[in-house]
């Protein structure tokens, strides 16, 4: 058996494009004000990130150092899944922490264009203002549609599940990744959008089914993906005007069979205007992901 074939049998990601996520300990930055909620990565956010991304980067600085390691971080560093890019930066605490995230994404994007995105939100980093500007972006929001491991699931189990179900799990993210490109290349953007959303719905439903087969606890999450639309300004207004919140039929049906509370809040998708990223190299896949996690398990 050839080496490539042997590696492909043991590693379903072999030979396929790798995607990475720049992660952060939970913090809020508003102007010069910094609220650091934890010194380490959020356990729920970490497990969700590991399921859908191949590699993680958690920046640190010479001036402010968060995260002293711990079993989860040590395990991921040994496995070469997580790296700690270090930056020598000066300024206020807010400026240093914000620039560390931005510089990490810019550095990685320069080496691997379009392969890396930024994780933001209440369980990661939330920056109000700065490099993000209103009016230059588009957001795709999936509500109660993304299955993720519970915070107490061992990391090795998350990685083993990802290895066994790699194609099903990655196909959902890949479908989201190519949304804007597919619509921009179409002669009929409205019809293409409807087709893309049907495919995303099917991929979400498939991911939920796969998650329900797992022996460990799984919970549903919301996922907001942000696209910078400067290269595609002509289609932005049409997309935002076309769609508000729309039910995800296939996903809702699967979720309803798994969670008792599903009838009260069906899965849905929404497209809206969003923040754009100043200074990031032009790309048509999402530059950031924002997750929110629901309480109920299945």
Wavefront OBJ file of the C-alpha trace (Angstrom):
o trace
v 0.000 0.000 0.000
v 1.355 3.442 -0.932
v 2.149 5.980 1.796
v -0.521 8.425 0.599
v -3.198 5.722 0.589
v -2.148 4.480 4.014
v -2.299 8.001 5.492
v -5.678 8.657 3.882
v -7.083 5.523 5.523
v -6.007 6.670 8.995
v -6.521 10.422 8.551
v -9.691 11.467 6.682
v -8.376 15.049 6.446
v -5.221 13.972 4.578
v -4.838 15.823 1.289
v -7.815 18.104 1.986
v -7.682 21.852 2.711
v -7.127 22.481 6.425
v -9.040 25.236 8.193
v -7.982 26.983 11.383
v -9.547 29.209 14.019
v -7.919 31.967 16.085
v -9.330 31.465 19.589
v -9.306 33.517 22.775
v -10.021 33.344 26.470
v -13.420 34.960 27.196
v -13.086 38.756 27.387
v -14.947 41.944 26.490
v -13.133 44.983 25.103
v -14.979 48.306 24.857
v -12.667 51.165 23.977
v -9.969 51.159 26.661
v -12.023 49.007 29.024
v -11.139 45.300 29.360
v -13.136 42.649 31.185
v -11.287 39.316 31.270
v -13.809 36.664 32.298
v -11.338 33.791 32.463
v -7.608 33.225 32.155
v -8.147 30.131 29.991
v -10.144 29.054 26.960
v -13.827 28.383 27.565
v -14.293 24.609 27.731
v -17.520 24.634 25.718
v -16.114 26.913 23.038
v -12.960 24.812 22.810
v -14.843 21.575 22.185
v -17.099 23.161 19.572
v -14.070 24.600 17.782
v -12.237 21.274 17.773
v -15.150 19.481 16.167
v -15.315 21.698 13.070
v -11.776 23.073 12.648
v -8.505 21.270 12.047
v -6.202 23.565 14.036
v -6.375 26.375 16.573
v -4.162 29.369 17.354
v -4.363 31.089 20.741
v -2.226 34.248 20.707
v -0.254 35.532 23.656
v 1.919 38.613 24.190
v 5.071 39.485 26.064
v 3.152 42.117 28.054
v -0.031 40.186 28.913
v 0.025 36.418 29.200
v -3.215 34.506 29.622
v -3.518 30.773 30.113
v -1.073 28.824 32.191
v -1.577 25.569 30.349
v -3.562 22.828 32.037
v -4.418 19.316 30.822
v -6.550 20.394 27.837
v -4.043 22.907 26.487
v -1.038 20.652 27.112
v -2.785 17.801 25.304
v -3.613 19.935 22.247
v -0.125 21.435 22.045
v 1.454 17.970 22.175
v -0.902 16.852 19.415
v 0.178 19.906 17.346
v -3.437 21.013 17.045
v -3.064 24.218 19.072
v -0.268 26.788 18.781
v 0.473 29.899 20.890
v 1.715 32.699 18.563
v 3.541 35.298 20.662
v 3.608 39.024 19.914
v 5.710 41.841 21.370
v 3.218 44.714 21.578
v 3.040 47.985 23.483
v 0.070 50.100 24.519
v -2.928 49.815 26.789
v -4.251 46.437 27.828
v -7.230 46.773 25.497
v -5.000 47.729 22.577
v -2.537 44.889 23.188
v -5.206 42.190 23.495
v -7.114 43.412 20.436
v -4.014 43.754 18.274
v -2.785 40.289 19.288
v -5.948 38.736 17.859
v -5.856 40.863 14.714
v -2.147 40.347 14.085
v -2.427 36.594 14.532
v -5.186 36.397 11.943
v -3.302 38.663 9.515
v -0.065 36.677 9.908
v -1.772 33.329 9.388
v -3.871 34.661 6.506
v -0.677 35.806 4.787
v 0.790 32.287 5.020
v -2.436 30.447 4.221
v -4.869 32.819 2.462
v -8.482 32.197 3.432
v -7.648 29.209 5.658
v -7.988 30.965 9.023
v -10.868 32.764 10.714
v -11.451 34.499 14.023
v -13.595 33.142 16.843
v -15.602 35.834 18.634
v -18.546 36.067 21.008
v -19.484 35.763 24.662
v -17.328 32.640 25.165
v -14.375 34.074 23.277
v -13.332 37.664 22.576
v -15.843 40.453 22.008
v -14.399 43.697 20.621
v -16.660 46.707 20.219
v -15.215 48.810 17.400
v -11.611 48.824 16.194
v -10.855 47.068 12.910
v -14.480 45.965 12.519
v -16.635 48.493 10.660
v -20.382 48.591 10.119
v -21.825 48.356 6.658
v -19.122 46.350 4.889
v -20.197 42.838 5.751
v -22.837 40.166 5.587
v -23.848 37.713 8.322
v -25.362 34.250 8.001
v -26.924 33.190 11.315
v -27.991 29.611 12.006
v -30.220 29.273 15.083
v -30.415 25.969 16.996
v -28.845 24.191 14.056
v -25.256 23.244 14.942
v -24.544 20.210 17.183
v -21.500 20.542 19.459
v -19.996 18.379 22.242
v -20.865 19.302 25.807
v -18.132 21.045 27.821
v -17.393 17.916 29.859
v -16.667 15.582 26.925
v -12.985 14.498 26.979
v -10.924 16.107 24.210
v -9.622 12.790 22.912
v -13.235 11.676 22.406
v -14.006 14.868 20.463
v -11.010 14.316 18.208
v -11.813 10.638 17.682
v -15.395 11.478 16.773
v -14.153 14.164 14.375
v -11.801 11.641 12.770
v -14.559 9.061 12.263
v -17.161 11.560 11.022
v -14.825 14.043 9.355
v -16.557 14.248 5.989
v -20.053 14.783 7.425
v -18.910 17.419 9.912
v -16.665 19.325 7.540
v -19.214 19.349 4.716
v -21.427 21.677 6.773
v -18.649 24.228 7.281
v -17.572 23.923 3.652
v -21.141 24.611 2.508
v -21.178 27.799 4.578
v -17.691 28.753 3.384
v -18.681 28.825 -0.280
v -22.022 30.641 0.141
v -20.937 34.074 -1.089
v -18.733 32.689 -3.861
v -21.575 30.562 -5.264
v -24.050 33.450 -5.170
v -21.614 35.941 -6.680
v -20.798 33.574 -9.560
v -24.467 32.892 -10.390
v -26.547 34.492 -13.120
v -29.516 34.371 -10.725
v -28.270 35.244 -7.200
v -31.711 34.901 -5.611
v -32.276 31.390 -6.958
v -28.711 30.399 -6.053
v -29.205 31.674 -2.507
v -32.307 29.507 -2.121
v -30.361 26.491 -3.399
v -27.429 27.203 -1.066
v -29.733 27.494 1.942
v -31.386 24.176 1.127
v -27.966 22.536 1.027
v -26.965 24.166 4.322
v -30.227 22.938 5.870
v -29.507 19.391 4.688
v -25.933 19.533 6.022
v -27.135 20.835 9.409
v -29.707 18.055 9.623
v -27.052 15.465 8.736
v -24.695 16.852 11.402
v -27.461 16.691 14.033
v -28.190 13.071 13.089
v -24.498 12.209 13.365
v -24.293 13.956 16.742
v -27.275 12.014 18.055
v -25.409 8.746 17.418
v -22.606 9.736 19.771
v -22.469 8.205 23.250
v -21.426 11.524 24.837
v -23.680 14.548 25.579
v -24.331 16.911 22.667
v -25.984 20.322 22.757
v -27.289 22.641 20.051
v -25.691 25.983 19.255
v -26.275 29.087 17.205
v -23.584 29.998 14.705
v -23.104 33.412 13.139
v -20.634 33.620 10.256
v -19.397 37.009 9.048
v -18.312 37.677 5.463
v -16.423 40.802 4.397
v -18.207 41.884 1.243
v -16.019 44.644 -0.153
v -15.229 42.511 -3.234
v -18.935 41.695 -3.645
v -20.644 44.971 -2.756
v -23.059 44.652 -5.667
v -24.811 41.602 -4.205
v -24.855 42.618 -0.534
v -27.975 44.789 -0.476
v -29.939 42.306 -2.563
v -29.116 39.447 -0.198
v -29.960 41.388 2.936
v -33.237 42.618 1.466
v -34.209 39.140 0.295
v -34.080 37.195 3.521
v -35.083 37.717 7.119
v -35.456 34.769 9.477
v -36.491 31.619 7.612
v -37.212 28.168 9.127
v -34.809 25.313 8.463
v -37.251 22.530 7.719
v -34.986 19.498 7.546
v -32.954 20.490 10.612
v -36.037 21.426 12.641
v -37.581 18.037 11.919
v -34.493 16.176 13.125
v -34.106 18.371 16.216
v -37.795 17.935 17.099
v -37.246 14.211 17.389
v -34.342 14.671 19.790
v -35.214 17.496 22.193
v -38.488 18.026 24.028
v -38.159 21.815 23.790
v -37.679 21.836 20.023
v -41.317 22.643 19.261
v -40.950 25.955 21.108
v -37.954 27.155 19.087
v -37.432 25.623 15.654
v -34.146 25.888 13.798
v -33.871 28.859 11.459
v -31.494 30.846 9.258
v -31.126 34.591 8.882
v -29.100 36.810 6.571
v -28.386 40.386 7.626
v -25.915 43.225 7.204
v -22.858 42.917 9.420
v -19.422 44.241 10.280
v -16.623 44.170 7.735
v -12.896 43.833 8.499
v -10.542 46.673 7.587
v -7.145 45.582 6.319
v -7.891 41.899 5.765
v -6.928 40.478 2.386
v -9.946 40.012 0.114
v -11.663 36.673 0.659
v -15.088 35.189 -0.053
v -15.290 32.789 2.913
v -16.101 33.880 6.509
v -13.482 35.828 8.425
v -15.139 35.240 11.806
v -17.484 32.856 13.609
v -19.613 33.686 16.661
v -21.122 30.803 18.657
v -23.849 30.719 21.292
v -24.701 27.517 23.134
v -28.116 26.313 24.295
v -28.607 24.571 27.629
v -30.561 21.472 26.660
v -28.672 18.281 25.801
v -29.578 15.347 23.600
l 1 2 3 4 5 6 7 8 9 10 11 12 13 14 15 16 17 18 19 20 21 22 23 24 25 26 27 28 29 30 31 32 33 34 35 36 37 38 39 40 41 42 43 44 45 46 47 48 49 50 51 52 53 54 55 56 57 58 59 60 61 62 63 64 65 66 67 68 69 70 71 72 73 74 75 76 77 78 79 80 81 82 83 84 85 86 87 88 89 90 91 92 93 94 95 96 97 98 99 100 101 102 103 104 105 106 107 108 109 110 111 112 113 114 115 116 117 118 119 120 121 122 123 124 125 126 127 128 129 130 131 132 133 134 135 136 137 138 139 140 141 142 143 144 145 146 147 148 149 150 151 152 153 154 155 156 157 158 159 160 161 162 163 164 165 166 167 168 169 170 171 172 173 174 175 176 177 178 179 180 181 182 183 184 185 186 187 188 189 190 191 192 193 194 195 196 197 198 199 200 201 202 203 204 205 206 207 208 209 210 211 212 213 214 215 216 217 218 219 220 221 222 223 224 225 226 227 228 229 230 231 232 233 234 235 236 237 238 239 240 241 242 243 244 245 246 247 248 249 250 251 252 253 254 255 256 257 258 259 260 261 262 263 264 265 266 267 268 269 270 271 272 273 274 275 276 277 278 279 280 281 282 283 284 285 286 287 288 289 290 291 292 293 294 295 296 297 298
